[in-house]
Amino acid sequence: MDLPHTITIERPTYTKDRTGGPVPTWAVLQRNVRCYAQPRRAFEITQFAKQNQFVLWTFYLQTDVAVTISDRILFGTKTIGITGYRDMAGRGRWYAIDGEERDAGQAVQA
């Protein structure tokens, strides 16, 4: 599979605002990660929703980037919150990251 796209993966650290609420500060975890970005079709989005998962994008990689659902992806002008991460065949060769588009400042849903 050709990997024509690149993404940046960011991880939050939290400080407290003046009322004690959490405020994320994003730091780059990995930059220029090669991948294949696939927007999901309406049918697939519905199938994921039936399993209580919200997935608009899937990113396929050949590198284990060890992301968590607290991390986010920057893809072009889009900010993608990670909703899932898996080893495609259980062999450590292909990985998939599922995600949903979010506002850049939107809090992580952990």
N, C-alpha and C positions, 0 to 999 in steps of 0.2 A: 504494500500500500504506500502510495506517495504521501509525504507529510509536508504539504505546501504552506501550512500556517504556523505562526509562532504565538505563544502566549506568555504572559508574566503571571507568576503565582505569588500572592501576597499573604502574609500571616499577621493577625492583629496582636497587639499587646494593649492592655487596658490601663487607663488611669481613671481617676474619679473627677467628675465635674464638681462645681461648688455645692451642689446638693447631694453629692455622694453617689450619683449615677455613673455607670460605666461609660467611658469614651474610648472608642478604638483608635489606635494609631497604627497605620499599616506600614509594614516593612517588606521589602522584596525578599522572598524566599528563593525563587529561581526566576531567571530572566531568559528570554529567547528559547523557550522550550518548544521543540518541533512537535507538531501534531497535525491531525486531520480534524477540523471542526465541522460538525454536522448539526445543522438546525433540525429539530424534530418536526415531523408532520403532525397534522391535527389528530389523526388516528392514534399515533404513538403517544401523544400528549394525553389523550383520553385514557389509553391503556395504563399509563403510569399513574394517572389520577385515581383510577380504580384501586390501586395499591397504596393510596395515600402518599404518592410521590409527585412532586412538581418538577418536571424536567422539560426544558425548552431547548437545551443544547447537550450534545455529547462530544467530548474531545477524546480522540484515540491517540495514544502515545506508545512508544517503544521503550520508555524509561520509567522506572518506578520512582515517582516523585513524592510518595508518602504524604499526600495531602489529608486534611481533615475537613469536616463540614464547617469549621470555623474559618477556613481559608477562603480566598476569593481569587478569581481569574480576571485578568485584564486582557481583553481580546479586541483589538482595534479601539473603537470608542465605547465598547460595551464593558460593563462590570457584571460578572457572572458569579453568583453565590453557589458554592459547591453543595450539592444535595446527595452525592454518592460517589464512591470510588471503588473500583474492582479490578482484579486481575482477570482478564477475559476468559482464559482457558485454565487458569490455575497453574500455569507453567512459567510465569515470570517473563513472558515475551511481549504481550500486548496488554495495555491498561486502558481503562475507560473512566473518564470523569464526567459525571452528570451535573447539570447546573441549571439555574434559573437566572434571568436577568434581574438586576436590582439597581436602584439608584446608588451612585458612588458613595454617598454618605449613610446608606441604610445599614442599620445594625444587623449583626449576624444572628440568625435564628438557630441557636444551639440547643 
